[in-house]
């Protein structure tokens, strides 16, 4: 179960958020001040943290800074009534991954939570070098080889290839690709996913005996070694 830490001193709002998230089967720990938040994060590895800025003891900005200094990399979403550009920039510079102003729609908060969890899932457990068939991806160098031949990739092509590799032998839809690689909600009038799949095919498959990137009609794409 996904563990979320909610740092919010408004008990009414905290109860509303907690109830909504628990209905989505998240496990919620709620604390109402900064020092308690810093203490509980030493004992529990949370999958995501939601925090207010204006707390009774220390500010959410300070909490962000301390957590990042402790090398806590959990996605962090600021939820605050301080909704001007200067405060948003300050929060992001302090280490937050996202910033949502109050008042807010619960559906938007949930969408932002899921987006951060997808990103964490994408990054989690990635080895320095991943191999599949005759394809090799070097995570540290953000490079790739196929059959020993170096392949030069743009940052976006690399991210797309890594997403396909992490989902090898599974069909991934255009929506899943767009959200994971571009962090956008998919627009059916946009063909950016198909364009970049073609870019990647020209580099990964062109000139090799077998293709690894396959179109699954009506469903999406899949990285799969051809079965004889």
N, C-alpha and C positions, 0 to 999 in steps of 0.2 A: 504494500500500500504506500502511496506517495505521502511523504511527511512534509507538512507545511508549517512554518512558524509565522504566526500573526502577531505583530507588535503594534498594538493599538490600545490607547487608554480610554477611548469612548466606548463604554461597555455596551451601549445600545447598538452602535455600528459594528462592534466586534462580534456581537451575538448574531447579527444579520449575516455578516460575512461567513462566520463559522457554520451556521446552519446551511447556507447555500452550498458551501464547499463540501460539507459532510454528506449532503445529498448526492454529490458527485463522487462519493466514496474516497475523498481525501481524508487523511488523518491530520487534525488541526491541533496545534499547541498555541494557546493564546497567552501572552504576557502583556502587562500594561505599563512597563517602564523600561528604560534603556539598560540599566544595570542587570535587571533580571534577564533581559534578552542576551546580554553578553555572557552571563553565567550559563544559561541553558544551551547556548551554542557550543560551549566547551564540552558538553556531555553527549549531545545528540547531533548526528549528521543529518541536517534537514535537506530535503530535495529542492526546496524553494523557500524564500523569505519575503514576507510582505510587511512593510513598516511605514508608520506615520512619521512625519518630521517633528511635529510639536508634541513632545512628550514631557512629563512632569519633571524629569531629572536631566537627561542629556538629549541632544537633538538626534534626529535620524541621520543627519549628515555625519555626525561623529560615529554613530554606530556603523554606518557603511565603511568609513575609513578604518576603524578598528578591525572589523571583520576581514577586510581585504588584507590588512597588515598581518593578520593571523593566517593568511593563505586559505581562508574559507571561500570556496569558489561557487557556492550555491547561487543560482540565479536570484536576483534581488529586485523586487518591484517596490518603488516608493508610491505610497497612496497618501496624498496630502491636499489640504485646502490651499496651500501655497502653489498656485497654478500659473505663475508667470514665467516667461522664458528664462529669466535670470536664475530662478530657483531650480528649474528643470536642469539647466546646464550645471549648476552647482551639485545637484544630486548625481548626475551622470559622472561628473568629474570625481566625486567621492567614491565611486565604485558601483553605483546602481546600474542595472541592466535595462530598466524601464521606469517610466514615471507616469502615473495616472492621477489627474486632478479630481478633487471632490467638488461637487457631487458627481457620481458616476453611475453608469448602468452596470448591474451585476454581470450581464452577459459579456460586456466588454472586458471586465476584470477577468472573467473566466477564460475568454479568448486569449488574453495576454499571458495568463498563467500557462495555458496549454502550449502557446508558442514558445515560451521559455523552456518548458519541459521537453518539447521536441528538440530544441537546440541542444539541451543537455544530453539527451539520449543519443543524439547524433555524434556528439563529441566524446561521450563516455566510453572508456575501455578501448580506445583506439591505440593500436600498437604502433611502434616506430616504423615498422615495415609490414605491409599487408600483401599477401599473395593470393592469386586465384588463377588457375590454369597457367599460362605463360606470362600473365600480367603481374607486375610488381609495383606497388605504390610506396614511396618513401615519405612518411608523414613529416619527419623533421625538415626535409628539404623541399617538400611539396612538389615532388617530381614523380615521374612514372617511367617504367620500362616495359616493353613487351618483347619477349624472346631476346632479351639482352639489348634491345635497341632503345636508346633514350628518346623520350617523347616530351616535347616542350608544351606545357599547358599554361593557359591564362589562369589567374586566381579563380575565376568563376567556373572554368572547365574542370579545374582540379577539385573544387568543392562538389561539383556534379558527379564526377567520377567516384569520389570517395563515398558519396551518398549511395550510388548504385552498388558500389563494392560492399558497403555495410549491409545492404539489402540483397545481396547476391542470391540468385535463384528464386527471388520473390518478385511478383509484379508490383510496381509502384506507379501510382496514377500521376497525371500531370499536376493535380492539386497538391499531392504530397511532395512532389519535386519542387514546385514553386514555393511552398511554405518552408521547406527545409533549406533550400539553396538560396532563394532570394528573400526569404522571410516576408512574403507578400501573400495576400489572399488571391487565389487564382481567378483571373478574368478570362472567360471563354473566348473573348475577342482578341486575346493576346497569344501570339505564337512563339513567345520567347523560349519556352521549354523545348519545343520542337526544333527551333533554330540551333540551340546549344547542343541538343542531342546530335544533330547533324555535324556540328563542329567537332564534337567528341568522336563520332564515328570515323570521320576523315583522319583522325589522328590515331585512334585505338585499333580500328578494324581495317582500314584501307591498306592494301599491300600484304595482308596476312591471309593465310589459307582459310581460316575460320573466323566468323564474326562472333563477338562476345555480347554486343548490345543488340537486343532484339525488340521489335515492336509487337505488342500483344494487342491486336485489333480491338478497339472499343474499351480497352482497360488501361493501357499505359505502356511502360517499358520494363525490360528486365535484363540484368546482366547474367548471362548463363553460358556455360561451355556447351557447345554443340554435342549432342549425344549421337553416337554412331548407331 
